[in-house]
Amino acid sequence: MEMDLKMQRYNPTRMLSRLMRATRGATAVEYALLAPVLMLLLVGIIEYNAMMYAATVLEGATAIASRQGKTGYVQSGMSQQDYIYGIIQNRVTGILTPGQLSIASKSYANLAVVGKPEPCISPPLTPCNGTPGVNFVDVNHNGMWDADQGTTGLGASGDIVVYTVTYPWKIMTPIMLDFLGTNGTFTLTSSSIVRNEPYTIGVTR
């Protein structure tokens, strides 16, 4: 009789059934399982918002610099490029690291040729490597055929100028890596296109 009672008391099936019906501490266990995931998601949302804010600041800095660049203004003691690029760097300081910015500008004769390759002469194929003036029109005068005929720099009076600024944003949250599909860095990109006003190059005020 005593043996039968002991067998009933320590019956594994009965103990498992009681364990499955037990609810004490369930909330704590569920919280322990879900809390890390929720915190990671929250941090990811915060980082994403910070990244979007940085992108907005970069866009604003590029727009302001391009509007200044189209006037042809040159600050005394500085080149026009240093002055314009400096505006972008100063505008993002405190949000981004200025030294990690990549700033580029290309000028074009008109809007129709922005981003277009240099025209081929013979044969009429791209890429049309060969001799400038014989195989292709060397629009930017660099001695080689280019898929983008823009000339590096801020252009001259009346030119179309495209400003492009990029910044390597370091992703800190693992969930953001999966969401953005990057290997640790997401490139923030800002661009602005303007037509230079009529001006005399080198004018200061």
C-alpha positions in Angstrom: 0.0 0.0 0.0 2.8 2.4 0.9 4.6 1.6 -2.3 1.5 2.4 -4.3 1.1 5.8 -2.6 4.7 6.6 -3.3 4.3 5.7 -7.0 1.2 7.9 -7.2 3.0 10.7 -5.5 6.0 10.6 -7.8 4.2 9.7 -11.0 6.1 11.6 -13.8 3.0 11.9 -15.9 1.1 13.5 -13.1 4.0 15.8 -12.2 4.3 17.0 -15.8 0.5 17.6 -15.9 0.7 19.7 -12.8 3.7 21.6 -14.1 1.9 22.5 -17.3 -1.1 23.7 -15.4 1.0 25.9 -13.1 0.8 29.6 -13.8 2.8 31.1 -10.9 5.8 33.1 -12.3 4.6 32.8 -15.9 4.5 36.6 -16.3 8.1 36.9 -15.1 9.3 34.2 -17.5 7.4 35.8 -20.4 8.9 39.2 -19.6 12.4 37.7 -19.3 12.0 36.3 -22.8 10.4 39.3 -24.5 12.2 42.2 -22.7 15.5 41.9 -24.6 13.6 41.8 -28.0 11.5 44.8 -27.1 14.6 46.8 -25.9 16.5 45.9 -29.0 13.5 47.0 -31.1 13.3 50.3 -29.2 17.0 51.0 -29.6 16.7 50.3 -33.3 13.8 52.8 -33.6 15.8 55.4 -31.8 18.8 54.9 -34.0 16.7 55.0 -37.2 15.2 58.3 -36.1 18.7 59.7 -35.3 19.8 58.6 -38.8 16.8 60.3 -40.5 17.5 63.5 -38.5 21.1 63.4 -39.6 20.0 62.9 -43.3 17.7 65.9 -43.0 20.6 68.0 -41.6 22.8 66.9 -44.4 20.1 67.8 -47.0 19.7 71.2 -45.5 23.5 71.9 -45.4 23.8 70.8 -49.1 20.9 73.0 -50.2 22.3 76.1 -48.4 25.8 75.6 -49.8 24.5 75.1 -53.3 22.5 78.3 -53.1 25.5 80.1 -52.0 27.7 78.5 -54.6 25.5 79.6 -57.5 26.2 83.3 -56.6 29.9 82.9 -57.4 30.8 84.5 -54.1 34.4 83.9 -52.9 35.3 84.8 -49.3 38.5 86.8 -49.1 41.5 84.6 -48.4 39.7 81.4 -49.5 39.0 79.5 -52.7 35.4 79.3 -53.7 35.4 75.5 -53.3 36.9 75.7 -49.8 34.3 78.3 -48.8 31.3 76.3 -50.2 32.5 73.0 -48.9 33.2 74.6 -45.5 29.5 75.7 -45.3 28.5 72.1 -45.5 31.0 70.9 -42.9 30.1 73.7 -40.4 26.4 73.0 -40.8 26.7 69.3 -39.9 29.2 69.7 -37.1 27.8 68.3 -33.8 25.6 65.9 -35.7 28.1 64.3 -38.1 31.8 64.1 -38.2 32.9 66.7 -40.9 36.1 64.8 -41.7 34.1 61.8 -42.9 32.0 63.7 -45.4 32.6 63.1 -49.1 31.7 66.2 -51.1 31.7 66.4 -54.9 30.4 68.9 -57.4 30.2 68.7 -61.2 29.2 71.3 -63.7 27.3 70.9 -67.0 26.5 73.2 -69.9 22.7 72.6 -69.5 20.2 70.4 -67.8 19.8 68.1 -70.8 23.3 66.7 -70.5 23.3 66.1 -66.7 24.6 62.6 -66.0 24.9 61.8 -69.7 28.1 60.2 -71.3 30.4 62.1 -73.6 29.2 61.7 -77.2 30.9 59.1 -79.3 32.1 59.9 -82.9 33.4 56.7 -84.3 32.4 54.0 -83.7 29.0 55.2 -82.3 29.2 52.8 -79.3 29.7 53.2 -75.6 32.2 53.1 -74.1 33.9 54.7 -77.0 37.6 54.8 -75.8 40.1 56.2 -78.2 41.3 59.6 -79.3 39.6 62.8 -78.2 38.1 64.5 -81.2 38.4 61.4 -83.3 36.5 58.7 -81.3 34.6 60.9 -78.9 33.9 64.5 -77.9 36.0 65.3 -74.8 33.4 67.6 -73.2 35.2 67.9 -69.9 38.7 68.1 -71.4 40.3 65.4 -69.3 41.7 63.5 -72.2 39.5 60.4 -71.8 36.0 59.2 -72.5 33.7 59.5 -69.4 30.3 57.9 -68.7 29.4 61.3 -67.1 30.5 64.4 -69.0 30.3 66.7 -66.0 33.4 68.7 -65.2 34.6 68.5 -61.6 34.2 71.8 -59.8 31.7 74.6 -59.2 31.4 75.6 -62.8 31.2 79.1 -64.4 28.5 81.7 -64.8 25.3 80.1 -66.2 26.5 76.5 -65.7 24.3 73.8 -64.1 26.1 72.4 -61.0 25.2 69.2 -59.2 26.4 68.9 -55.6 26.6 65.5 -54.0 27.4 64.8 -50.4 27.7 61.4 -48.8 28.4 60.2 -45.2 29.1 56.7 -43.9 26.7 56.2 -41.0 27.9 53.4 -38.7 25.0 51.1 -37.7 25.1 50.2 -34.0 21.9 48.1 -33.6 21.9 44.6 -35.0 18.2 44.8 -36.0 19.0 47.8 -38.1 21.6 45.8 -40.0 18.9 43.3 -41.0 16.3 46.0 -41.8 18.7 48.0 -44.0 20.5 45.1 -45.4 24.0 46.5 -44.8 27.3 45.1 -43.6 27.6 47.7 -40.8 27.5 51.0 -42.6 24.7 52.9 -44.3 25.6 55.7 -46.7 23.6 58.9 -46.2 23.4 60.8 -49.5 22.3 64.3 -50.2 22.3 66.1 -53.6 21.3 69.5 -54.9 21.2 70.9 -58.5 21.4 74.6 -59.3 22.1 77.0 -62.2 24.8 79.5 -61.5 23.8 83.1 -61.7 25.6 85.5 -64.0 28.7 86.5 -62.2 32.4 87.3 -62.6 34.6 84.5 -61.2 36.6 85.5 -58.2 34.3 88.4 -57.0 34.4 88.9 -53.3 32.4 91.0 -51.0 
